[in-house]
Amino acid sequence: MKKLIIGILAHVDAGKTTLSESILYLSGKIGKLGRVDNKDAYLDTYELERARGITIFSKQAVFETEGVNITLLDTPGHVDFSAEMERTLQVLDYAILVISGADGVQGHTKTLWRLLDMYNIPAFIFVNKMDQNGTDRSKLIKDMKKQLGDGCVEFGETETTEFYEQLSMCDESILETYLEKGDIEIWQISKAVRESKLFPCFFGSALKLEGVEQLIQAIAKYATIPSYPEEFGAKIFKITRDEQGNRLTHLKITGGKLKVKDLLTNGKWEEKVNQIRIYSGKKYEAVSEVEAGSVCAVTGLNQTRPGEGLGIESATGSPLLEPVLFYRIILPEGCDPRMMLPKLRQIEEEEPELNIVWDEQLQEIHAQIMGEVQIEILQSIIKSRFGVEVSFDAGRIVYKETIKNTVEGVGHFEPLRHYAEVHLLLEPGEPGSGLEFGLECSEDILGKSWQRLILTHLAEKVHKGVLTGSALTDVKITLVSGRAHNKHTEGGDFRAATYRAVRQGLMEAESILLEPYYAFQLELPEKMVGRAMTDIEKMHGTSQISQTNGETVVLVGSAPVVTMRNYQKEVNAYTKGEGRLFCSVKGYEPCHNAQEVIESIGYDAERDMENPSGSVFCANGAGFSVPWNEVKNYMHLESYLKNRDNSIKEKEKRHGVSQEISISLEEIDQIINRTYYVNQGKKTAWKRRKTAVESSYEKATYINTHKEIKEEYLLVDGYNILFAWPELKELLEKNADAARMKLLELLSNYQGIRQCQIIVVFDAYRVQGHLEEIVSYHNIHVVYTKEAQTADQYIEKFAHDNQKKYNITVATSDGLQQIIVRGAGCALLSARELKIDVEEANRRIKEKYQEIQARDRSYLMDALPEEARQQMDILIKDNKDDK
């Protein structure tokens, strides 16, 4: 059967849910008209929606008309739930845009219109509430043509000369046909609608069933049924949970078929479909198979995320309408935040834009939210689902940062037996473009595999700005140069160098603080317009009169969210309830009080240990740190920007630097091999700062004395890692012993690769009076602390007592512990970095092994100690078992 997926979109209170009820009733899907006011609407399936009279979650209904099977998706209209609506747009074939005849084109209506254009979704327009006094059809169609486009054509009487002339204005091929034949064929109208050149408009009243039948008939007549490929594809747009707590993945099949027990994967995970459900309202039908063009919900998938693509489908980016307010979630007294965090993660799966963040240092949970209505809904959901009453603080603005000028960022990471250098070009991007990544690096300079790895590292995290630590946006980052070592470079080296290159570039750049702005539409009595415009000016906004009828004035404009977020209450007060304010997020613009915000946040970029801006170089047998403003004096590659500058020769003469300053990989190899076995002596290299040539390119004279090599120790804060790694945290909630054993297995394999002493420390968890216990687990040591002693205390004591004897690294994400350990002279690994290192080491060993097997060589195996060889055999066997 022919299939169509149609979504209904509207500004809040335009009558969208009422139109959905009318369509379902006239199509025969339901036998009784539901009402939002009566709390019995077919698609308002949640108690919260019925209580508040608004749509909060997108839902679907399936009906048939004139041989077409239509899936109708009802989306939220309130701006606080825009992200839910925007995710639904990704799976639509057509949309119905509902406009209130009493209000006309409102602010959020234009936002929806821009989104339809951006996602390339053709639309039909239904102007609702035409039964109310004061509505003017001709005035409304003129307003729509002006604000939405000339493609808005009324489909009332469809065989008149005026109608054909209106159609001819939308498309040249239609004009040619009309001039030649005096008529226009249906397929031409359908084509113009599909290409978003024509938007059929219908006027009526959904409440009184006026004009709805014509809308349904026009959809069946003019909508083009999509064709789909035979190869399987699916687009995930939503995650929910049913009343029994089962996790549901909502997706559209965009190719082939999906059957129960099919294995699905996105390349990172592979899971089996247990059940396929076709929902219609609150009820669903379980089916064994669905074809392309269908929207369904499946159980059995626990790792899916909204926006992911399966099969031939690629993933889509985050919704453009993102939250702009940042709140702290206040838990009731006695509620452990670590226990509450996994529960909130469930809600985050359904609403990814919440961006639940755990602040380890402050022991707080934060969330990003669109507005006060969403806060109320979240409180209700948390109370009903988990039985916990939470509250929120006053909230803060989500700021962002960008740059004004072009700079070259350099990151170098060269502790002993490691090497990587990365050069990145940072350029200002277009407003709203986010972060873009490019490549202008020759493979003669850096291998293709390393280039791809650097681009992966650029995209894998949210980069912080240097003014307030806010997310970086509207910047194009291009890889322009880099260098690896043929023996000592590992994947983690390029991660460290890449992050440092971004930060070094940002420290040099002229940064700009951005804040979110509202686009608003303010309707109020004419005598109040002066007061309103004065208020908006005080709020650092701009406004202009859009329309007036002698009694009411409509002001449109924009203003910062921080100054306008509570303005609706003032409007209600001074207009005595006659004024109405509609706001939608416009985007980010330069902050109106940047210096004040920067000082109040008090972020110090040079003290952010998680995001270092300096680099690590190696000289005289030891690594040493170089601050960001001196990195380019030590870098091993020539500056990309200087080479691009016409005055490069003059600059080189002025600084006394020869063009031939780069060194070969062989020279780097010789330096590392020699410095590894020499004594640092009295570290005379630190008495005088060397020039770039002296430190990086000249051959040094070394004292041929054997260097004392300290044994390496890695101390792991067990429970900190368990809570920080998602897969272990999920297992910990079910079985603590199993989670601990899983971590020990991973670290045992890792020890065989890293070849250091690993000690995993767990807090005392047994009965009172428990003494300190140290046990061996394969090739690592496990410490269970004594009663009343924390893992932090044990690690700090060990580090203090042994830092001169051993090279100690501590793996933890505890901010306070990191500061203490750093003060003891130990190296640090965050939980995230340890996880990446473990995964990267396993991957590299597997790749090396496969490469050697293909060549029928065994050089790597011959070079490994017996114990490491055994560990690799275990790793390979485990990988095969997993497959």
ZIHURA-V98617 format. One record per residue. N is the residue number from 1. OMEGA is omega in degrees with one decimal (none if undefined). Layout:
N,OMEGA
N,OMEGA
This chain:
1,176.6
2,-176.7
3,175.2
4,174.2
5,-174.4
6,177.4
7,177.5
8,-177.8
9,178.7
10,165.5
11,-178.5
12,178.4
13,176.5
14,179.0
15,-175.7
16,-179.2
17,177.2
18,176.5
19,177.6
20,178.7
21,-178.5
22,179.0
23,-179.2
24,179.6
25,-178.1
26,177.8
27,179.5
28,-178.8
29,177.1
30,-176.4
31,-178.0
32,179.3
33,174.0
34,179.0
35,175.0
36,-179.1
37,-179.3
38,178.3
39,179.3
40,178.4
41,-174.4
42,-175.9
43,172.6
44,-171.8
45,-178.8
46,-178.7
47,178.7
48,-179.6
49,179.8
50,-179.3
51,-176.4
52,179.5
53,177.7
54,175.7
55,-177.9
56,-177.7
57,176.8
58,178.6
59,-177.1
60,172.1
61,-178.4
62,176.7
63,-179.3
64,174.9
65,177.1
66,175.4
67,179.4
68,175.8
69,-174.1
70,170.4
71,-177.9
72,179.6
73,178.2
74,-175.1
75,177.2
76,177.2
77,-178.6
78,-176.0
79,179.7
80,-178.1
81,-177.7
82,-178.2
83,176.9
84,177.9
85,-175.2
86,177.4
87,-179.8
88,-179.0
89,-174.0
90,-175.9
91,-175.6
92,169.6
93,178.0
94,177.6
95,169.8
96,178.6
97,-177.8
98,178.5
99,177.5
100,178.9
101,-179.8
102,-174.9
103,-178.7
104,-179.2
105,-178.3
106,-174.8
107,-177.9
108,176.6
109,179.5
110,174.8
111,178.2
112,-179.4
113,178.0
114,178.6
115,177.4
116,177.9
117,-178.2
118,-180.0
119,176.0
120,-179.2
121,176.1
122,-172.4
123,165.1
124,-177.6
125,175.1
126,177.9
127,-171.8
128,174.3
129,178.3
130,177.4
131,179.9
132,-179.4
133,175.4
134,178.9
135,-176.8
136,-175.0
137,-176.6
138,177.9
139,-179.2
140,-178.8
141,175.9
142,179.8
143,178.9
144,177.5
145,-178.2
146,-172.6
147,-177.5
148,178.7
149,-179.1
150,179.2
151,178.6
152,-176.2
153,179.1
154,178.3
155,176.4
156,174.8
157,-167.8
158,179.8
159,178.0
160,179.1
161,-179.9
162,179.3
163,-179.9
164,178.8
165,177.1
166,178.3
167,-177.0
168,179.5
169,-174.2
170,-173.2
171,-177.3
172,-179.5
173,176.3
174,178.3
175,179.4
176,179.4
177,-178.5
178,179.0
179,-177.4
180,-172.5
181,-177.0
182,-177.9
183,178.6
184,-176.7
185,-176.3
186,-176.7
187,177.5
188,176.3
189,179.3
190,-179.9
191,179.9
192,177.3
193,-178.0
194,-179.2
195,178.6
196,171.7
197,-176.6
198,179.5
199,-179.3
200,-177.8
201,179.6
202,-178.9
203,179.3
204,179.3
205,-179.5
206,-179.1
207,-178.9
208,178.2
209,-179.7
210,176.9
211,-176.1
212,179.9
213,178.3
214,178.0
215,-179.1
216,-179.6
217,-179.2
218,178.3
219,179.3
220,-174.7
221,-170.3
222,179.7
223,179.0
224,-179.8
225,-178.4
226,172.8
227,-174.8
228,178.6
229,179.0
230,-177.8
231,-174.2
232,174.2
233,178.4
234,178.4
235,179.2
236,-177.4
237,-174.9
238,173.4
239,176.7
240,172.4
241,-179.8
242,-175.2
243,178.3
244,179.7
245,178.6
246,180.0
247,-178.4
248,175.0
249,-178.8
250,-176.9
251,174.6
252,177.1
253,-176.1
254,178.0
255,176.6
256,-178.5
257,174.4
258,-179.2
259,174.0
260,-178.3
261,173.6
262,175.0
263,178.3
264,179.2
265,171.5
266,-179.1
267,179.7
268,178.6
269,177.9
270,-177.1
271,-174.7
272,177.2
273,179.8
274,-176.8
275,176.3
276,-178.2
277,170.8
278,-177.6
279,169.8
280,-171.9
281,-178.1
282,-175.3
283,177.6
284,175.6
285,177.6
286,-178.6
287,-179.0
288,-175.8
289,174.0
290,-178.7
291,178.3
292,-178.1
293,-178.8
294,171.8
295,-177.0
296,173.8
297,-177.6
298,174.6
299,178.7
300,-179.6
301,-174.8
302,-177.3
303,-178.5
304,178.0
305,176.7
306,-179.6
307,180.0
308,174.6
309,177.8
310,179.9
311,-177.7
312,-178.1
313,176.1
314,-179.0
315,175.8
316,-178.1
317,179.0
318,177.4
319,-179.2
320,179.8
321,-174.7
322,178.9
323,-178.3
324,-179.6
325,-173.8
326,-174.5
327,170.2
328,178.8
329,-177.7
330,-178.2
331,177.5
332,-178.2
333,179.7
334,179.9
335,-177.8
336,-178.8
337,179.5
338,177.3
339,-178.0
340,-175.2
341,179.4
342,178.8
343,177.3
344,176.5
345,176.8
346,179.1
347,178.3
348,175.9
349,-179.0
350,178.3
351,-174.7
352,-176.7
353,177.2
354,177.2
355,178.9
356,-176.4
357,175.5
358,177.6
359,-174.8
360,-175.3
361,-178.8
362,-177.6
363,-178.2
364,175.8
365,-180.0
366,178.9
367,174.9
368,-171.3
369,-178.1
370,-176.2
371,-173.0
372,179.1
373,178.3
374,177.1
375,179.9
376,-179.8
377,179.0
378,178.4
379,179.8
380,-179.2
381,-179.3
382,179.7
383,-176.6
384,-175.2
385,-174.5
386,178.2
387,-178.6
388,177.6
389,179.9
390,173.3
391,-177.7
392,176.9
393,-175.1
394,176.7
395,177.0
396,179.7
397,173.4
398,179.1
399,173.2
400,179.4
401,174.0
402,-179.7
403,-176.4
404,-175.0
405,-179.7
406,179.3
407,174.1
408,178.1
409,-178.6
410,175.7
411,-179.2
412,-179.4
413,-173.5
414,165.8
415,-177.4
416,177.4
417,174.1
418,178.1
419,171.4
420,172.6
421,-176.8
422,174.3
423,-178.4
424,175.0
425,-179.9
426,-177.2
427,175.8
428,178.5
429,177.1
430,177.8
431,180.0
432,-176.6
433,-178.0
434,177.4
435,176.3
436,-177.6
437,-178.5
438,-175.6
439,175.2
440,-175.7
441,179.6
442,176.2
443,174.8
444,-179.9
445,-176.5
446,-177.4
447,-177.2
448,-178.8
449,177.1
450,178.2
451,179.3
452,179.4
453,178.7
454,178.0
455,176.7
456,179.1
457,177.7
458,-174.7
459,-170.0
460,-178.6
461,173.0
462,-178.4
463,-178.6
464,172.5
465,-174.3
466,178.6
467,-177.0
468,-175.4
469,178.8
470,-176.9
471,178.2
472,179.7
473,176.2
474,179.0
475,172.3
476,-179.2
477,-176.0
478,174.2
479,-176.0
480,-179.7
481,178.5
482,179.3
483,175.4
484,174.9
485,-172.8
486,177.6
487,-166.9
488,-179.0
489,173.2
490,-177.0
491,179.4
492,178.2
493,-179.7
494,175.2
495,-179.9
496,-179.2
497,-179.5
498,179.0
499,-179.4
500,178.4
501,178.0
502,-177.2
503,179.2
504,177.8
505,-179.8
506,178.7
507,178.5
508,-172.2
509,172.4
510,-174.0
511,179.6
512,176.2
513,-179.3
514,175.2
515,-179.1
516,178.1
517,171.8
518,161.8
519,-173.0
520,171.5
521,-176.1
522,177.7
523,-177.8
524,177.8
525,-174.4
526,-177.1
527,-179.6
528,-171.8
529,179.0
530,178.9
531,-177.6
532,-178.2
533,175.6
534,178.4
535,-177.0
536,177.4
537,177.6
538,179.6
539,179.5
540,178.2
541,175.9
542,-179.2
543,173.9
544,-179.8
545,-178.9
546,179.3
547,177.5
548,178.4
549,-179.7
550,179.0
551,-177.2
552,178.6
553,175.8
554,176.4
555,174.3
556,179.6
557,179.8
558,179.8
559,178.5
560,178.9
561,-174.8
562,-178.7
563,-172.8
564,-170.2
565,-179.3
566,-173.1
567,-179.2
568,179.9
569,178.2
570,178.7
571,178.8
572,-176.7
573,-173.2
574,174.4
575,-178.4
576,175.3
577,-177.6
578,-179.1
579,177.7
580,-178.6
581,176.7
582,-178.7
583,170.8
584,-176.6
585,-178.9
586,-176.6
587,-177.7
588,177.7
589,179.6
590,-176.3
591,-175.7
592,179.0
593,-171.9
594,-175.5
595,178.8
596,180.0
597,-179.1
598,-179.6
599,-178.6
600,178.9
601,174.4
602,-179.5
603,178.0
604,-174.5
605,-176.5
606,177.5
607,177.4
608,-175.3
609,179.6
610,-177.7
611,-177.3
612,179.5
613,177.7
614,-179.1
615,179.2
616,177.2
617,-177.8
618,175.6
619,176.8
620,173.9
621,-179.4
622,174.1
623,176.9
624,-176.6
625,177.6
626,-179.7
627,-172.2
628,-175.5
629,177.3
630,-176.2
631,-175.1
632,173.0
633,-175.9
634,-171.8
635,-174.8
636,179.7
637,177.5
638,179.5
639,178.1
640,-178.4
641,179.5
642,177.3
643,-179.5
644,-176.8
645,-179.5
646,-177.1
647,-175.7
648,-177.6
649,179.4
650,179.7
651,-179.4
652,178.6
653,-177.6
654,-178.9
655,178.7
656,-178.0
657,179.3
658,175.5
659,-176.8
660,-177.1
661,-179.0
662,179.0
663,-175.9
664,176.4
665,-179.7
666,179.2
667,176.7
668,179.6
669,-179.4
670,-179.5
671,-178.4
672,-179.6
673,-178.2
674,-177.7
675,-178.9
676,-173.6
677,-178.6
678,179.5
679,179.5
680,-179.1
681,-178.8
682,177.1
683,-179.0
684,179.6
685,-176.8
686,-176.7
687,-179.3
688,178.4
689,-179.4
690,172.2
691,179.5
692,-178.7
693,-176.8
694,-173.8
695,-171.4
696,-167.1
697,-179.1
698,176.2
699,-178.9
700,176.3
701,-174.3
702,174.6
703,-173.4
704,179.0
705,-177.9
706,-179.0
707,176.7
708,-178.8
709,-179.6
710,176.5
711,-177.4
712,177.0
713,173.0
714,177.7
715,-175.5
716,173.9
717,-167.9
718,-174.7
719,176.0
720,178.7
721,-179.8
722,-179.4
723,-174.8
724,179.9
725,-173.1
726,-176.1
727,177.7
728,178.7
729,178.0
730,178.1
731,-179.3
732,179.8
733,-178.5
734,-174.5
735,-176.0
736,-180.0
737,179.9
738,179.3
739,179.0
740,-179.1
741,178.8
742,178.9
743,-179.4
744,177.4
745,-179.3
746,-178.4
747,176.7
748,175.7
749,-178.7
750,-179.6
751,178.8
752,-179.8
753,-175.8
754,177.8
755,173.4
756,176.4
757,-179.1
758,176.6
759,178.5
760,-174.1
761,176.5
762,174.8
763,176.4
764,-176.5
765,-176.7
766,-174.2
767,179.5
768,180.0
769,-178.3
770,178.8
771,178.9
772,-174.7
773,178.5
774,-178.8
775,176.4
776,175.5
777,-173.5
778,-174.8
779,177.7
780,-179.7
781,179.7
782,179.7
783,169.7
784,-172.0
785,177.8
786,-179.2
787,176.8
788,175.3
789,179.9
790,175.1
791,178.2
792,-177.1
793,-179.9
794,-177.7
795,180.0
796,-179.7
797,179.3
798,-179.2
799,-178.7
800,-175.5
801,-169.4
802,-174.4
803,176.4
804,-175.8
805,-176.3
806,166.1
807,-170.5
808,172.1
809,-180.0
810,179.0
811,179.1
812,173.7
813,176.6
814,-173.9
815,-178.5
816,179.5
817,178.8
818,-179.7
819,-178.6
820,-178.8
821,178.6
822,178.9
823,178.2
824,176.6
825,-179.5
826,175.4
827,-176.3
828,169.3
829,173.9
830,178.8
831,-179.4
832,-179.3
833,177.8
834,179.7
835,179.9
836,179.8
837,179.2
838,-179.6
839,-177.6
840,179.5
841,178.3
842,-178.5
843,-177.2
844,178.1
845,179.7
846,-179.8
847,178.5
848,-178.6
849,180.0
850,179.3
851,-179.7
852,178.3
853,-179.7
854,-179.8
855,-176.0
856,177.7
857,-179.1
858,-178.1
859,-178.3
860,180.0
861,-179.4
862,-175.4
863,-176.3
864,171.8
865,-176.1
866,-178.3
867,178.7
868,179.3
869,178.6
870,179.2
871,179.8
872,177.0
873,178.1
874,179.6
875,-179.4
876,179.4
877,179.1
878,179.6
879,179.1
880,179.8
881,179.3
882,-179.4
883,none
